[in-house]
């Protein structure tokens, strides 16, 4: 049992739940992205508390959340910045395309660069959307989108999920920074 990681994953589940609720009505594709990240975190809660045998499922769901869920959040932010309605077929097409690409490059071809690239593109899109929102006068939502995207990048590139950082497990810090990012981007989609 890894109590600190169970708690940090629980915080991420809670943050993703709040973000999904904030984003649901105006941007359901963003809510779906938050839900995927929350689902992976919930599997982490189970893995690090009472069900260590689901480690392979947790790893799979985490990869799926990073390669499909996070880009969906970025896509929703782009739609918000472009003032494009959610009634269009685009969110479904993007979600299906991301899922098919994930299955292709994660299960069949095993292309690790794809995982980093699609996550980076999703957060670059979120940053660009935030900049457009700021330029359009929605300073609060724009800055929340930018800070959320930067927090995701910081969590993945500077903190990581392996080893220790001082007295703390990197995975726990990763979860807390990611939880903050999800709340920021969820709030940006709400406003």
C-alpha positions, -999 to 999 in steps of 0.1 A, spaced: 0 0 0 13 34 -10 -8 58 10 7 91 -2 1 81 -39 -34 69 -30 -41 104 -16 -25 122 -45 -44 101 -70 -76 108 -50 -69 146 -52 -66 142 -90 -99 123 -92 -116 151 -72 -100 178 -93 -110 160 -126 -146 156 -113 -149 193 -105 -133 202 -139 -156 179 -158 -187 194 -141 -175 229 -148 -169 221 -185 -198 197 -192 -226 221 -203 -206 245 -224 -179 220 -237 -187 183 -233 -156 172 -252 -135 189 -225 -156 172 -199 -149 139 -216 -111 146 -215 -113 155 -178 -133 123 -171 -106 101 -189 -79 116 -167 -101 111 -136 -107 75 -146 -70 68 -148 -65 85 -115 -93 64 -99 -76 32 -112 -44 46 -95 -63 50 -62 -73 13 -64 -39 2 -75 -20 20 -48 -44 11 -20 -61 -22 -22 -57 -37 -57 -21 -37 -68 -29 -64 -94 -46 -38 -116 -13 -21 -123 -14 -30 -161 -49 -15 -164 -38 16 -146 -8 20 -169 -31 16 -199 -57 40 -187 -30 66 -178 -16 64 -213 -51 66 -228 -58 97 -207 -26 114 -217 -30 107 -254 -68 111 -258 -81 129 -227 -56 157 -225 -57 165 -262 -96 166 -259 -92 193 -233 -70 212 -256 -94 208 -284 -123 221 -262 -102 252 -253 -96 258 -290 -133 255 -297 -140 280 -269 -114 305 -282 -128 302 -318 -164 305 -305 -173 273 -323 -204 255 -309 -203 220 -295 -233 209 -316 -209 202 -345 -197 167 -353 -160 178 -348 -156 168 -312 -168 133 -319 -146 130 -350 -115 143 -330 -123 119 -301 -126 89 -324 -95 99 -344 -74 103 -312 -87 69 -299 -78 51 -332 -43 68 -333 -38 57 -296 -47 21 -304 -25 22 -335 6 37 -319 2 23 -284 -9 -13 -290 2 -21 -325 32 -1 -338 45 11 -304 57 45 -313 68 63 -280 73 96 -297 36 98 -306 27 98 -269 48 128 -262 39 146 -295 1 143 -292 2 155 -256 25 184 -265 2 194 -294 -28 193 -271 -12 216 -246 2 239 -274 -33 242 -287 -45 250 -251 -18 277 -248 -27 292 -282 -64 292 -273 -55 309 -240 -36 336 -259 -65 341 -282 -89 344 -253 -66 370 -237 -63 389 -269 -101 388 -273 -106 403 -238 -113 372 -218 -82 376 -197 -93 353 -168 -102 323 -190 -72 329 -212 -47 330 -183 -63 299 -167 -59 280 -200 -23 291 -204 -13 283 -168 -31 250 -169 -13 240 -201 20 251 -186 13 231 -155 7 200 -175 40 205 -193 58 212 -161 43 180 -145 54 158 -173 87 173 -182 101 187 -150 86 165 -123 79 132 -140 66 101 -122 96 81 -112 118 84 -81 120 110 -54 123 148 -53 137 156 -19 114 140 6 85 136 -18 77 109 -44 77 125 -79 44 107 -87 27 125 -59 39 159 -69 30 150 -105 -6 143 -94 -9 175 -74 4 197 -102 -18 179 -127 -48 183 -104 -42 221 -103 -39 221 -141 -72 203 -145 -90 228 -122 -75 257 -141 -85 244 -175 -119 233 -163 -125 268 -149 -113 283 -183 -139 262 -201 -167 273 -177 -162 310 -179 
